[in-house]
């Protein structure tokens, strides 16, 4: 029974830290997604409400692309300042990668606004790939 008692003590002492780190990282994710939505050259949420699947694909890709490096950062960070600083760096790196993709596909925002799925899939894939590479870089 001693093992079970020490396990519960470990959970009870670690749970508050886990919750703080999780809430902080979730706030970074939501902040990054909100910033992305604000910076989009078209009203993404409005487009989604109107049934634009391309806009939904892009926003989903961005959310996944941000979540992957933030999850890695959370797994490797040891303190709240560490989480905040590396989280902000992860978000900035993700935005840089997405800007590069947008520059490489001519008229990308207009195509997505018109509901064209192929360029939306390319952008969403690029967002996830950038997130995976970003996460790998953060894990070093």
N, C-alpha and C positions, 0 to 999 in steps of 0.2 A: 504493500500500500504506500510505502514511502516514495516509490517512483511516481505514482499517480499524484501524490501531494506536491512533489517538486515540479511535475509537469504543469499542474494548475497554477502554482505560484509563478512559474515562468510565463504562462499565458497572461495571467493577471498583471504582471509587471510590464510585459511587452505590449499588451493590447493598446494602452493609451498612445504609445509612440507610433505603433502601426496606424492607428486611426488618424493621428495628426499628419503623418507622412502621406497617407492615402488621400485625405481631404485636400492637402496642399497640392499634390500632384494632379488631382482631379480639377482643382481650381485653375492650375496652369493649363490643363487641356482645354477646359471650357473657355478660358481667356484667349488661348491661341485660336480656337475655332471662331470665337466672336470677332477677333481681330481679322481673321481671314474673311469672314462674311462682310465685315465693314469695308474691307479693302477690295472686295470683288468688283470688277468693272460693271457688273449688272447686279440687280437685286436678287441674290441667289434664293433666299427663303421665299420670296414672292414667286419666283420662277417655279420652285418646288410645289408651292401651294396650287399653282396653275397647272400642274401635271407635267412639268418639264423633267423628264427622266435624266437627260444629260446633266442638268444642274444637280440633281440628286446624286448621280454617280460621282461627280466631281467633289461635292461636299463630303460624301462618304469616304472617298479616297483621301481627302485632306484630313479628316478626322482620324482615320487609321494611320496615315502618315505621321501625324503628330503624336498619336498614342504610342506607337512603337518605340521611338527614342525616349519618350517620357517614362515609359515602363522600364526600360533599361536603366535610365538615370535613377529611377526610384530604387531599383534593385542594387545599384552600386553606390548610392549616396549614403552618407553616415550622419548628416545633420541637416537641420532646417535651412541654414544658409547655403549649404551644399546643394540641396534640392532646388532652392530658388534660383541660384546662379546658373547651375547646369541646366535647369529647366528652361530658363530664358535663352540660354545659348542654343539649346536644342530647337526651340521655336524659331529663332532667328535663322539658324542653318536651314531649317525646313523651308522657310519663306524664300531664302536665296535660291535654293534648288528649284522651287516652283517657278520663280521668276525666270530662271534660265530656260525651263521647259516652255513657258508661255512665249518667250522670245523666239523659240525655235519653230513654233507652229503659227503660221500667219493667220491672223483674224480669229484666233482661238476663242476669245470671249464672245464674239459675234456668233460663231458656230454653235457654241454651247447655248447661248441665249435662244437660238433658233431650234434647239433641241437635237442637234446632231450627236448621235451616240458615239461613233468611232473616235472623234477627237476627245470626247469626254473620257472614254475608256483609256486612251493613251495618257491623258493628264492624270487620271486617278491612279493608273499603274505607276507612273513616274513619281507620284506623291508617296505611294507605298514603298517603292524602291528607295527613294531618298530617305524615307523614315528608317528603313532597315540599315542602310549604309550609315546614316547618322547614329543609329543605336550602336552599331559595331564600333564606330569611332569613339563614342562616349564610354564604351566599356573598357577602353584601354587605360 
